[in-house]
Amino acid sequence: MLQNELKPPAGSKHKRKVSGRGDGSGHGTYSGRGCKGQKSRSGGNVHPRFEGGQLPIIKRLPRQRGFTNIFRTEYTTVNLGRLDIFADKQEVTPELLVKAGLIKSTRVPVKILGHGDISKKLTIKASKFTQSAIKKIETAGGKAETL
């Protein structure tokens, strides 16, 4: 078989539909648009949200109020009670929290919450602390340092 003898499979090539060129073409008179109505007019069609006259979904659903701040900072939270696993007078950093399995990654900032008790003097370094967490850390004799 030569390159110039190649032919597409039978029935795979379709002729372009030419409309509005007489009834003999098969696409004359109404040009495939049917009879009167909105969809037969030029530029006439229903918008994608149109549901045939039934109450649209946008009106059926409750109205959403407010907005979402796309610049919001998400924090990984760690409770104070879980930091009691570290040795006395140890410096607790986000890297150490990852090694201990308390947080997944150092890419997300860490916030220390005041739930639970701490009995050791720890120097804790994190992005944020709650007021109750700072109070409990300092009562135990440790330090809360913001990164």
Secondary structure as UniProt FT lines:
FT   HELIX           3..5
FT   TURN            10..11
FT   HELIX           23..25
FT   TURN            29..32
FT   HELIX           38..40
FT   TURN            42..43
FT   TURN            48..49
FT   TURN            52..53
FT   HELIX           57..60
FT   TURN            70..71
FT   STRAND          76..79
FT   HELIX           80..85
FT   TURN            88..89
FT   STRAND          91..92
FT   HELIX           94..100
FT   STRAND          110..113
FT   STRAND          123..126
FT   STRAND          128..129
FT   HELIX           131..139
FT   TURN            140..141
FT   STRAND          143..146
//
